[in-house]
């Protein structure tokens, strides 16, 4: 996702464009303001996932793994699962804001921009449910295997499965970034802020 400052600038530019575009311009501006806030929320939560690998490695960067590491790993994974819930909620609110704009009396170019933006948001929602949730489910399983004292070969197999899921998730995230870039490019190409 783009940086929050760019989202706010884009939202403000769209608000300027929506002025005079029909009888429902005030409602559209309100939804655009809310959409920018929900996008910032989603971006802030998504940013917390960037450090997960380092946090995970820090938990297990000890000579011998014991109950303390298992407890800390469970807490870490649980915290990220809670972040997934928060991310899904922010994405849903963000999408609802844009959905509301699409039914208002505004220019067709703005409606197309909203459609493209909603596609990007839906992609991010799919990324959460189809990529991130399975990854953290696999990490939960790995923690339990560690707690059970499973052999290193079993742990290595599970770690390889997680690595495969992470690779697939990167591809999905890139698809979402491309979808969002298309919306931003449409916005700029159609001079919606001018």
C-alpha angles and dihedrals in degrees: 000000000000122000115280094241091060090049092053092048091049091048092050091048091050089049089056090051095047091057107105095010096116145312094297099056094117092055090048091051091050091051091047090053091049091046090055090051093049091047089054090050091051092047092049092052093044089053090062090066093061093076097045096101092051091046091049092049091048090057092054099035092109133108092244129021114228142161092290092061091047091051092047092047091051090050092048094050091045091052091053091047088054088050088054089056091050091047092051091050093050092047091050092051091046091051092046090054092055092042089056091052092053091062094051128095099263135128117293091239090059090048089052091050089050090050091052092046091050089052089055092048091049088051090054090049089053089049090056096047099034101036116015098041093053090048093054092043087056091049089052088054092048092053090053091049089052090048090052091052094240117181119273091249090061091047091049092051091052091047089053090051089051090049089054091051090049091052091051090047091055090055091051092047089052090053089054092049090051091050091051091047089053090055092048092047091049088051092052097040092052092046091230091167097051 
